[in-house]
Amino acid sequence: MSTAIEILVSIALLTGAAFALVGSWGLAKLPDFYTRLHGPSKASTMGVGGMLIGSMIYFGFHEGELSMHEWLITLFLFISTPVSAHMLSKAALHLKLKTISSPPPEQK
């Protein structure tokens, strides 16, 4: 039973780490603000969420009950990240921040 839990925790941690890696790579490599905003707001949120799920499984199995701290961190993360990404994009639109990519040409 313990080996199955350890495998499940390992999968959750590795999946979370992969999402966090992709999110941080997107933050560093994408060309402008609007595309760079997707890295931390989407992939990194899933990365931290995966790590928290792994932590909840591990400590829930060893202590016999679920920790409220991890539930509250997860809840706050999934509520605050979309709100902060929305506020950042609205501020960038208000400041008329330019984008590098151009819209596709119209077809006649």
C-alpha positions, 0 to 999 in steps of 0.5 A: 500500500505504501509503494502505491502511495509513493508512486502516486505522489511521485507522479503528482510531483513530476507532473507539477514540476513539468507544468512549472518548467513549461510555464517558466520557460514560456515566461522567459521565451515568449516575445511580448507581455500578452503572450508571456502572461500565459506562462505563469497564469496557466502552466505554473498554476497547474504546476504548483497545484500538482505539487500541492496535490502530491503533498496532500496525498503524502501527508494525508496518508501519513497523518491519517487526515487531510491538512486544511493548510494545503486545501486553503493554499490550493483554493487561494491559488486557483482563485487569485491567479485568474484575477491577477492575470485579468487585472494585469491584462486590463492594465496593459490594455489601459496603458495601450501596451504594444504587441509584437505579433500582428493580426492576420490579414483580412481575406476578401 
